[in-house]
Amino acid sequence: MAEHKAVVIGGGIGGLATACGLVGAGWDVTVYERAPAPREVGAGLSVAPNAVRALDWLGLAEPLRAAAQPQGIGVKSRAGRWMVRLREADLVGRYGAPMYAMHRGDLHRMLLDAVGADRVCTGHSAVAVDTAEDGAVVHFETGSGPREVRADLVVAADGVHSRVRAGLFPAHTGATYAGYVCWRGIAPAGVVVPDSDPMWTDTWGRGGRFGAAPLADGKVFWYASAGGPEGSMTEVTLADIAARFGAWHAPIADLLAASDPAALLRNDIYYVGDPLPTFTRGRVALLGDAAHAVTPDIGQGACLAVEDAVVLAQCVSAHDDVADALRAYDAARRPRTQRLAAVSGRSARVQQVAHPVAAALRDLAVRLTPTKVYLEAGAEALGWRPEPAV
């Protein structure tokens, strides 16, 4: 299948990982990004063991380990009591790799370097895709007017509010609001003394959460969330977040006090709660959030997108016909990712629960569950390994 042409719509992590995989499979690939320059908006993210193996498969083992911070993960009460704690050694022992935390921008740059900036065409907003048995045509709006691009394969990695998905599946309900708002930021190095046993810590309260993870450069990625109607709390400032969470356990107040108010990010959280009947239409494949967005509650958004990229590359390498390759991709990815999307929606409701009795029962259940049970419960998501397409 060498010399075939692929168009990737979306230059985020999923799109670039896809391009990396397809280039490795011998395809001529161009990534089209609507922004005027390649960039990734965000603060930090988790690279779970399943994504570590996917990035290793893409040939990025060395740059990943140079830019990311290995760590364990745990849950605390707002008073600072550990409810569950999975150390790095626990994760490595069960899954063969730790979880890493890293700047989202660092992962984006890593993938962009692997793909090559010359393969990324910016300032192109995809407005429609025409599908056919022998290819697809993507219609773009650019600063200089409309443009059409034909390809043997089109990969739509254009996010949770995918315009391509809406065009291919007009009856689909689109993204589902998860019921909460999330704020993200980065605290500078020096606010927290480095720990010999670094942990990604998620703290659960009533109707809200606060999480923090140390990064390789000494900075700390943090996030805070609160339940509320879609589109609410748009005027919340960093000072408001400090007023809400500052009385929680240390070092939450210090992280918020040291962060730049101008760099605060706010997002309503969505996921694809209504499962799609297929991830493909003709020569078009949906990938990442466009196909199966999950909430951040299970830490798998970017991870599943990178998995998708690996599997798609494997499928086009294993099948001479693009249609056969896409059928294999859909069969391999849809059941797994749709199960995890449903899990993420349920997790969001549990972790954001506001009723005091329900929150107390939730915390008690978490504290009483043995570490081994948590490790086994995470096996479906974290135990994934790249395998040859069937």
N, C-alpha and C positions, 0 to 999 in steps of 0.2 A: 504493500500500500504506500510505498515511498512516492514522493512527488505529488501526493494529494494535498489539496489546500484546505486549511481549517481557519475559520474566523471565530475568535473568542470575544464575546460581548461582555465587557467589564474587566477592568484592570486592577481589581482587588486581590486579596489573597487567593481565593478560589480560582479566579481567572488566570492569574500568573502561574499558579501551581499546575493548572491544566495545560497551559502553553508549554511549561517546562516538560511535562510528561509527553505531550504530543511531539515536540521537537525531538525528544529522545527516541520516539518511535519512528522518526524519519519524515514527519509531516512538515509542510510549509505552513507556518502559523503566523497570523497577525492578530494582535490584541487591540480591540477598539475600546477606548475609554472616553467617557463624556467630559471629564474634567480637562482643563487646559494643560495640565501637567500630571505625570504619574505621581500619585500620592495615596496615602492611607490615613484616613481620619480615625482617631481613636487614642487610647491610652495604653492599656496593657492587655494581655491575653494569656491563657494557659495553653501549653502544648502538652497534651496528655500522652501516655505511653503509646496509644494507637497512632497518634499523629507523629510521634517521634519515629516510629517505624515507617510511616508513609514518607516523611521527609528524608529519611535514610535511603529509601528506595529511589527517590528522586535525585540522589547524589549530594544531599545537603547536610550530611552528618557532621562534617567538620565545622562549617559556619554556624550551624545551629548551636553546637556545644560551646562555641566561642562567644556567642551573643546572649545565651540564655542562662538562667539561674535554676539549677535543680533543687527540688524541695519536696516536702511532704504537704499534706493538706489536712485541715482540721476544722471543727466547728466549736465555737464558744457561745456561752450565754452573754448577755449584755454586761453582766458583772465580771466577766473574764474567766469563768469556769469552763474548763475543757469538757465538752460533751462527747466528742470523738476526736481521735488524733491518729492519723495514719502517717508515719514517718517515711522519709525517703527510702529507707531500707525495707519498709513494709511493701511499698509500691514496686521496688526493684525485685524483691523476692517473689511477689505474686505475678507481676506483669512483664518482668525482664527489662524494665526501663523506668526511670523516675518521671515525675511530672516536672515540666519546666515552666517558668514564668518569663515573659520577655515583653519588650516594647512592641506594640503592634507594628509600628513603623520599621523596626529592625527586621521583622519577618518579611514585611513587604519589600524592603530593599534587598534582602537576601534572595528572594524569588526573582525580583527584577534583574539583579545581576546575573542570575542563572539563565534567564530567558534572553536577556539583551534588550537594552532600551530601543534599539533599532527595529525591534519587532512590535513596538507599542505605538499606536496611532491615537493621539489625543484629540480632544475637541469633537468627538463623534458620538452623537446620541442616537441610539437605535430606536426607531419608531415602529418598525414592523418587520416581520420576516415572512417571506413567501416560501412555502415548502413544496418540494416535488420529489419524485422518485430518484432523479439523477442529481439532485443538489438542492441548494437553497439560495435565496437572494435576500440580503439584509438591506433595509432601507434606513439610511442615516440622515440626520440633520446635522449640518456643520456650519461653521461661521461663514462659509462661502456658498451655502445653499445645500440642496438635497444631493445625496450620493448613493449609488447602489453598488453592492459588492456581492459577487457570486462565490460560492464555496461548495466543496464536497461535503463538508461538515460544519455546522454552526453550533457553538456551545454558548448557551445563555447563562452567564454568571453575573447577572445584573441585580442581585440582591433580593431582600425579602419582599420588596414592593415591585418585583420584576414586571417591566412593561412587556417583555417578550412572553412571559407566562400568561399575562392577561390577554394578549392577542391570540395565543394558541389555545387557551382554555377559557373562553369568554363566560362560560357558565360557572366557573370556579369562584368561590366566595372571596378568594384573596387571603391576605394576611389576617390573623386573629390577634386582637389585643390581649396581652397576657394579664392585664389588670394592675400593672405597676409602672412607675417611672424610675429610671436609673440615672444617677450622676456619676461621672468618672473624673479622676484627676491623677496627677503624679506629684508626690512630695519629693523635695530635693534630697540628695545624699546627706547623711549626717543627722537626720531627724531620729532615726532608729539605729541603735547599736547592732552591728551584724551579729547574728546568732549562729552558733556552730551547727545548729540543727534547724535551718530555715524552714518556715512553714507558710503556706498559703492559708490564711485564717479567714473563715466566714463566720460572722457573728449574727445570731438570730435574736430579734426582739419581737415585739407585737406589731404587725403591720409594716415592718421595715427590717432591713438588713444592712450590715456594713462589712465589707471585705477588704483585705489588704494582702499584698504579696511583695516580697523583696525582689528587686531586679539585680542583674549582674553588675551594674554600675553603681550600686549603692542606693539608688533611688527606690521609692516605694510606690507601686501602683495601688490605687484604692478605688473603691466604688461604694455607693450608698444607694439604697432603693426605698421607696415608699409606695404603698398601695393607694390608688386613686383613679378617678375617671380618665379616660383617654384625653390627652391634650391639656391636662390640668398641671398646675404647679410650674407654669412656664416662667414665672418671675422669681422663682426661688434662687437665692444667691448662695455663695459659699458660706457667708455668715449665717444664713438661715439653716443650712445643713449642719453647721457647727452647733447651733442652738438645739437642733433636734438630736444629734448624736454625740455631742461633746461630753455628756455625762456618762457615756458608756466607758468601758474599760480602756486603760492605756494600751497603746499610744494613739488612740483615735483622735483625741483633741489636738495633740501635737501634729499629727499628719495634716489635719484640716487647717490648722493655724499656719503651717509652713507652705501650703499650696498656693499657687497663683490663681486669684479669682478670675482673671481674664482667660485662663485656660480650661475653665470648668466646662465639661460636656454634659448635655442632658438629652436623654432619649426616652420616648415611649417604647415599651418592649413588645415586640410582636413575634409570632411564630406561625408556621403553616399548620394550623390545627385541623383543617379540612384536607384529608389526603387526596392527592392527585391520582387519577386513574393510571397514569403512566408518566414517566419522566422524559419521554421522547415523542416527537411528531415529525414524520418524514426523516429528513437529515438533520434535525435539530434536537439537541440534548439540553435539558435543564440541569444545572449543577449548583451545589452549595445552597445558600439561602433561597435562591430562586426556586429550588425544587422542594426543600424540606427544612426551612429555617426552624431552629430550636431556640428556646429561651436560654439566657446565660446561666440558668440555675444548674445545668449539668455540665457546663464548661466544655461544650463540644461543637460550638458553631464553626470556628475555623478548622477544627480537627476533622470534622466530617467532610468539609469542602476539600481538604487535602486528600483525604481518603478517596473521594469521588474522582479526583484528578488522576490518582494512581490507577484506579480500576478502569477508567475510561481509556487510559494509555494502554493498559494490558489488553483490553477488549479489541481496540483497533489493531493491535499487533497480532492478536490471535485469529482474527477473522479477515478474510480477503474482501468481503462485502461490507460496506458501511452499515447497511440495514441490519445485517446479522450482528455486527459489533454493538449497535445501539440496543438491539433486543437483549443481548447479553449484559450490557451495562444496566439496563432497567431492571432486569431480573436480579442482578447482584446487589443493586443499591437501594431499590425502593422499599423492600420489606424492612431492612435494618434501619434505615434513616427515618421511616415513618413511625416505627415503634419508638425510636428515641425522641422524635418530636412530640409524640403523645406523652411520654414520660416527662419531658421537660415542662409541658403544660401543667401536669399534675404536681410536679415539684414546685412550680411557681406558686400554686395555690397553697401548698403546705408551708413553704418557707415564708410566705408573706401573710400568714394567718394573723388576724388582729384580735380575735376573741381571747380574753385572758385564760379561760379554762382550756380552750383548744390549744393555745400556745403552750400552756403548762404540760398538757398531755403529750404534745409533740416532743417537747424537750425531754420529758421523762423517758419516752420511747427511745429517743436517740441515745441518751446516757446508758440505758440498760442493754443496748445492742452490742454484742461482742465485736471486736475489731475484725475477726475472721469473717463474720457475716457481711460487714461492709465491703471487705475486699472481694468476696464472692459476688456480692450484689453489683459491683462495678465491672465485673468480668465481661458482660455483654458489650459495654462501650469500650472499655480500656484494653480488652484482650484481643482486639482485632489485629490481624496481620495480613499483609499483602499476599495474595495467592494468585496463581495463574487463572485466568478467566476460563470458565467451563464452556 
